[in-house]
């Protein structure tokens, strides 16, 4: 898994600008929130909270749409973002996996209509997991996401969930695991020399997200009771918010100038995941990592009837998916005779638990399967489609490129999944494992004339076996494959009532 972390917190790029448009975090760091953080820091200072092995957190993704089911985040994007999210949390020793998807059709939830959204989240919430809601909106147009301690759930705006670096999600999970902003108290009115002077003498600060906060100073022996309560995050008076003008930076514009009330120069860390900044190399400090691990321990040790409980003891499939499937049929620019009877086929890839087949164009289908083929019978005639196959497992996929093919349907209405007279049809041995013949076993309900042929993966006819009159009952047809090269083929059986296609693999 690529360890490089691309981080740009809650941001959308402004073309031609060195800064970024501002998106706020909506997490309210209440007194109760901070007490939990302080308890985790205290525990981490007296216990070993890390382990050499990863700790695994199950997530239920609540994919919310409007009342008509429109606007829902698709599963393949969730799996992609989950992989990116896991990259962020490798240094923390925590990894996330999909427990399940929950599909909700509720316009009030989707558009974050208060108070209905809270009721919807409460009724859909699942115990023992991280509940992650993806909505079209939040309570404020500038808020990208938030954690609410009352329900112990995350909410991320759909547009911010799709960030290439997945940092909004990573930031909000940091809150769920008890972390505060390093600029705690300075969210609304960050420092400017004009307002606070070069030496900041105030002792408390507050914002709409925070109660009154003691202002942290450099080398403060009381660091666990001031600022964000983490001792290895130095004072941050909102320096990277650039004076509140809506632009983030990746530096403290007043570095070497601003001092704390003791006259000590403040040496800030601009590039923290829990900050507001425009950096690309953000990270968690050691103190933040310890606090999150302590919070995880407290969650798994809490009773299962407790709202913040996480179930544990399960290890997901962590093997990385490193390649996209090779698409076999339909191949590139393939003209398919039928439109309501297409067997999509692809090569399996290592470490995939399942595949999401996306068919787009004159339709929009997303179908998850556990095999390397999918039969589809409801496309339109004489139409253009694209298709791709996304391999996934419980921890997502991080592939940069997914193969896709364009194909064209014909206007034949024959069905490749049934022939009225045929009860069953099997090919063996399959794979052939060096055999020079294959057997086609037929279970026929009544006499039928079948046209048999062999088709390659690109849809070309390899061999026509002619029309055969098959009697009722069980019978076996022997077909020579002596001159076939190794690869994937299809036996196509056609009658007046339909068509059957069976896949087989020649392995010389």
N, C-alpha and C positions, 0 to 999 in steps of 0.2 A: 504494500500500500504506500502510495506516495506520501512522505512525511512532510513535504513542504506545505505550509499553511498560508492560504491567501485570504487576507482579512481586511475588510473595509466596513466598519461598523455602521449599520443602518443607513446606508448612503446610496444616493443615485448621482452618477457623474454629471457634472455640468460641462458641456462642450466648451473648450477654449478657456476653462478656468482651472486654476491649480487646486481649488477647493471642491467641496461637495455640498449638495443640497442637504438640509438637515432633516432628519427623521428622529423623533424622540422615542425613547423607551417609556412605556406607560406603567411600569411596575412601581407601585407605591411601597416605599421602604418604611413601613410602620414601626412603631415601637416594638411590637411583637416580633416583627421580621428581624429587627436588629438584635433582639434578645436571643433569638435562635442562632443567629450568626455568632454572637459572642460565646454562646454555649459550645458551638462547634470549634471555635478557635481555642477555647480553654481545653476542650477534650483533646484536640490535636497536639497541644503543648505538653500533654502528659501521657499520651498513648501513641503507639505506632499505628498510623491510619492507612499507610500504603502497603501494597503487597506486590510481589513480582508478577502476579497474574492479573489479567484484566478483570474488572467487575462489570457485570452485564445488567443493563437496565431495559426492561421491556417497555415499548411504546405502543399505545393504541392511537392511531391517527384518525381523528374524526374529520372526515371529508364532507364539508357542508356545502349544500347547493340551495337554490331557491325552491319555492314550493313545487315547481315544475321539474326539478332535478337539473337545472341549468347552472353552469358556472363552477361546478365541482373541480377541485384539483385532481389531476389524474395520478394513478398509482406509479407510473414510471418516473414521474418527476419526484415523487416522494422517495422512491428507492435511490434515485440519483442524489438528492439532497441528504439522505441519511448517510450515504457513504462519505460525502463531504463533511457532514457533521462529525462522523467518527474520526475523520482526520484531525479535526480541531481538538478532539478529546484524547488522542493517543498519549500526549504527555501527562494527562491527568490520571490515566490508568482506567478510564471508564469507556465503555462502548455500549451502543444502543442497538436494539434489534426490533423488528416489527412483530409485535404480538398479534395484531389484527388491524383491519380497517373497519371503521364504522361509517356507514353512509346515512347522512341526515338530509332530508329535504325540508327546509324551514327558512323562509325568506327573512323572518325577524332575526334569526341567528346569523344567517348569511350576511346580512347588512348591519349587524350589531345594533339592533333596536333595543334600547334599554327600557324596562328591566327584563324583557322577554328573553334576551340572550342568556342572562344568568340562569333562568329557569331551564332553558334548553340544555345548557352545559351541565347543570346539576343532574338532570334526568338521564343524560347520556353518559355521564362519568362512570368509569370502570375502576374498581378497587384494585390496588396492588401494582399498578402500572403508572407510567408517565402519560397523562392525558394531554394530547396535543391537538388543538383545534385550529383548522385553517379556514379563515373566513375572508369575505371580500372586503370587509372594512373593520375598523376598530372604532372606539368612542371618539377619536379625534383624527382628523385627516393627516396630521403630522406624526401620529403614533404608528410605528411599524409593528409593534407587538408588545405583549406584557405577560407577566406572571401574576396570578392572583392567589394569595395565600388563603383566602376564605374558602375557595374550592380546591386549591392546590392543583391548578391546571394552567397550561400555557395557551396563549392565543397569538397567532402570527398572521398578519395580513397576507393574502395570497400573493400579491406582487412582490413583497419582501421575502417570502418563502422561496421564491425562484431565484434569489441572488446566487451568482456563481460561487461565492465563497461561503454561503450558508451562515453568515455571521449573525444575522438577527436571531436565528434559531439558537445558535451557540451562546449568544449573550443572554437570551431569556432563560435557557436551561441553567446558566450560571446563577441567575436569580433563584430559580427553583431549588438549586442546591445551596442556597442561603447567601450567595455573594451579593454585596452591595456595589454601587458605583464607586470608583475611586474618587470621583468628584462629588461625593455625597453631600447634599445641601446646596450645591452650586449649579443645579440643573437649569434653573430659570434665569438667573443673573450671574453669569460667569465673571470672573475677575477682569477689571480694566484698571489701569493706573489712574485714570481720571476719577473713578469712583472710590477706589480703596487706597490710593497712594502706592508708592514703591515699597513701603513697609506696611503689611496688613496687620492692623492692630485689633480688629474685632475678634471677639472670643467665641461667638456663636453665629450661625448662618442657617437659613431655612429656605425651602422651596415648596412648590405645590405638591411635590412627590415625597417630601421628607418633613418630619417634625423639626424642632430646633436641634441643630447639630453642633457639637463643640468643634471649633475650627482646629484642625490638626497643625502641628508645627514640626519642624525638622528635628530629628533625634529625640523624639518625644518618648520618655519612659512610660507614659500613659497611653501608648498608641492603641491598645486594645479597647479603649473607651472613647476614642476620638476618631473623626473622619470615618473611613470605611471599616475600622476595627482590625485591619490587616497591617501588621507592622512592617512588612517589606514593600508596601506600596507607599511611596512618599506623599507628602501633601499635594493635592491637586485641587486647585481652585477653579476648575473648569477652563484651564489654559487653552486646550485645543479647540474650544468652542469659539475662539476668535472674537471674544467680546460680545457674543450673543447676536451677531449680525446674520445668522443663518448659514454660515460657512464653517465647515470643520477644517482643521489643519492637522499636520503630522509633526508639529513641533510646538513648543511653548514660545510664543513670540516675545515673551519677556524673560526668557532664560538668561541668567546672569544679572538680572535687574531686580526682580521681585524678591522680597525678603519676608520671613515670618515675623511675628511680633517681638521675637528676641533678636532681630537683626541678622538672622542667619539666612544666607541665600538658599532658595528652594531649588533643589535638583529634582525635577519631575521625571516621570516615565510616560511619554505621550502614547506609546503603542501598547495599551492594555486592552484585552478583549472586552472587559467590562466598562471601558471608557467610551467617550464620544470622540471619534477622531477620524482622520482620513489616511491612516497608515495601512501598509500592505504586509506588515510583518508582526502582527499583534500576537500576544501570548498571555498566559496566566502566570502569575508569580508563584513561587514555592509556597508561600503562605496561603494564597488563594486555592492552590491545588490541595493542600492539607485540609482546609476548611470544607471543600466539596467532598473529599473522601470521608471526613468525619460525618458530614450530613448523610451521605449514603449509608454509613454504618448505622447511624441512628434510625434511618428509615427501615432497613431490613430487620433491625432488632425490635422495632416497635410492634405492637400487637397487630394482627391482621385486620382488626376492626378499627384501627386508627387510620385517619384520612391520609396521612403522609406515608403510610407503609408501602414499601416496595417488596414484592416477592423476589426470591433469589433461588439459586441452586440449579439454574438451567444455563447450559453453554450453547450458544447458537453456532451455526456454520460460519466460521470466520475466514474460510479460504477465499482468497481474492479471485474475482472473475477478471481475467486478463485479456479475453478475446471475444469478439462479437461472433454470433453464429454465421456460418456460410449458408446463404439462402439458396435452396435447391430448386424449388418449384412453387410458384411461377418464377421463371428466370427473368433477367433484365429484358424489358420491352417484349415480353412474351405475349402472344395472342392466344388466349384461352378460348376454346370452342364454346364452353358453357358459361353461364353466369350464376346459376343456382346450385352448382355442384363442383366446388374446387377444393382439392386436397392440398393445403399449404404444407410444405415440407422443408426442413432445415437440418443441418448437422448439429448435434448437441455439443455443448462446450463444457470444459471441466468446471466444477464447483458451483454450477447453477442448480438451484433447487426447482426452479420453474421458469417459465418464459411468458413475457407479455407480448402478444401479437397485436400490432397496431396496423389497421387497414384504414387508409385515408383516401380522400379524393371525393368521389360521389357518395361517400358514406364516411362514418367515423366510428370504427369499432375498436375496442380495447378488450382483449380476451386473454385471461391468464390460464395457462395450461401446464401440466406436469410432464408432458410428452414432447417429442420433437416433430409433431405434426398436428394439424388442425383442419377439420373439415368444416367448410362454410357453405351455406346453401341459400343465402338471402341477399346476394349482390344484384346489381342492376345489369340488364343486357346492354351490349355495345357501349360500355363505359370505361373510363380510365381510373385506375386505382394505383396507389403506392402501398407497399407493405414493408414492415420491418419487424424484427424479433429482438426483444430486449431480454437478456439473461439476468436473472436476479436470484439472490438468496436473502436470508433474514437481515443481513447487515447492508444490503443495497448493492449498487454497482457503480464503478467510477470510470467507466470507459468514456473516452473522449469522442469516439466515432462508432456509430451503429450502422451496419450495412442496411441499405434499403433498395428495393426494386420497384420499377414501374411495370404495370402489366395492363392488358386490355381484355375485357370480357367479350365473348361472342353473344349469339342470341339463341343458342341451343338450350332447350329446357330439360335435357336428360339429367337424371339424378345419379350421381356417382356413389350414393350411399345405399342404394337398394335396387334389386331386380325382383320383381314380383314372384318369379318362380324359384329364386335361389334363397335357401335358408342360410347357407354359410359357404364361405370360400376361404381357403387357407393356402399359403405357399410354404414349402419346406424343402430342404433345410434353409433357414433364413437367420443369419447370414449363411452363405453357401459353403464356406470353409474348405475351398478347394474342389468341391463337387463340380462335375461337368454337366449335370442335369438338375433341374428342379422339378418338384411335383406340385401340381395344382389340384388340391383336394376340393371336390364339389359336393355339396349336400343340396339336391334338387327336389323341390316339392312336386313338380310335374314336368313333363317333357318340354324342353325349350331349345331354341337355336341360339347359340352364342357366337359372336364374333370376337375372337381372341387376338390380342396384339400386345407387343412389348414396347414401352415408351421410355425414353431417356429422361433425365431430370430437367432438361431444357425443353421438354414437350415434343421432341422429335420421335417419330415412329422408327424403332430399331428393327422390328420384325413383325410381319403379319402372319398369324398362325391360321387364318382362314376361318370360315364358318363351320361350326361343329354342332351336330345334333346330339344333345345330351339327354339321356333317359332319366326318368325319375329315380331317386335313390342316391346312394353314394357312389362316386366315381373318381378316378384319378387320371389326370392328363400329365404325360411326361414331356418336358420341354428342354431342349438342348441349349446350354449356355456356354458351350465349349469355346466359342469365338468371342465371348464377351470379355471386355476388360473390367478390372475391379471398379466398383462404383455402385451408385444407387439407381434402381430401375423400378418401373411400374408395370404390372400386368393389368391390362384393361379388358374387361369383359362387358360386351354390349349386347342387349336384346331389344326387342320392340318396346319393352316396358321400362327400360332404364339402363344404367351403367354402373358397374362396380370397378373400383381401382384398388389394387393391393400393392404395397411397396415391398421390395426385397433388395437385399444387399449382396452383390457378388464380391466375394473375398477369395482371390486366387491363391 
